[in-house]
Amino acid sequence: MGFLGGQEILLILLVLVLLFGAKKIPELAKGLGNGIKEFKSATKEADKEIGKDDSKKPGSGINS
């Protein structure tokens, strides 16, 4: 249990079409994609900042 089969996915898609309409779904998907892209960008930027901070600390180098 835990994995979705083909019938469950079709049922979910059908419910989405009924709730939002066929014209609204591409707009929702585009907004979701943009949100994910922005989140990944912010995560990478935060990782870079953390990496810069770690390199300034003594003992954080490769030879320590």
Phi and psi in degrees as a GROMACS rama.xvg file:
@    title "Ramachandran Plot"
@    xaxis  label "Phi"
@    yaxis  label "Psi"
@TYPE xy
119.531  -25.4701  GLY-2
-96.8981  144.756  PHE-3
-89.6663  134.324  LEU-4
-91.5197  -178.943  GLY-5
-63.2725  -39.7623  GLY-6
-66.873  -38.8609  GLN-7
-66.8302  -40.5023  GLU-8
-64.9295  -42.6598  ILE-9
-61.9336  -40.4648  LEU-10
-63.7991  -42.2325  LEU-11
-63.8346  -44.0207  ILE-12
-62.689  -40.1592  LEU-13
-62.346  -43.398  LEU-14
-63.4868  -41.3113  VAL-15
-61.7831  -42.8498  LEU-16
-63.5268  -41.2321  VAL-17
-67.3423  -38.0355  LEU-18
-74.9076  -45.5656  LEU-19
-105.544  -19.1315  PHE-20
86.3557  153.317  GLY-21
-67.0517  -27.6997  ALA-22
-77.6476  -27.777  LYS-23
-83.9744  -25.5553  LYS-24
-61.2686  -45.3597  ILE-25
-60.8892  -35.2469  PRO-26
-66.1069  -41.3607  GLU-27
-64.5146  -41.6708  LEU-28
-65.1005  -39.621  ALA-29
-64.5823  -43.3191  LYS-30
-64.1377  -39.6789  GLY-31
-64.603  -42.8923  LEU-32
-61.9575  -42.694  GLY-33
-64.5328  -38.6518  ASN-34
-64.1303  -42.2443  GLY-35
-65.3681  -41.3078  ILE-36
-62.6519  -42.6048  LYS-37
-65.9804  -39.8025  GLU-38
-62.9963  -44.5229  PHE-39
-62.859  -41.2241  LYS-40
-62.1904  -44.3989  SER-41
-65.7681  -36.6013  ALA-42
-65.3194  -44.3836  THR-43
-62.8953  -41.17  LYS-44
-63.6453  -41.1336  GLU-45
-65.5857  -39.285  ALA-46
-63.0235  -39.4501  ASP-47
-63.469  -43.2731  LYS-48
-63.2946  -41.1417  GLU-49
-65.8458  -39.681  ILE-50
-62.9764  -38.5459  GLY-51
-66.3647  -41.5303  LYS-52
-65.7101  -39.3703  ASP-53
-67.2336  -34.3338  ASP-54
-72.3988  -18.8581  SER-55
-83.6086  -18.8658  LYS-56
-77.7121  139.787  LYS-57
-67.0905  140.642  PRO-58
84.5221  6.99752  GLY-59
-100.355  4.94578  SER-60
-79.1486  -179.242  GLY-61
-70.1623  -37.2447  ILE-62
-85.78  6.25269  ASN-63
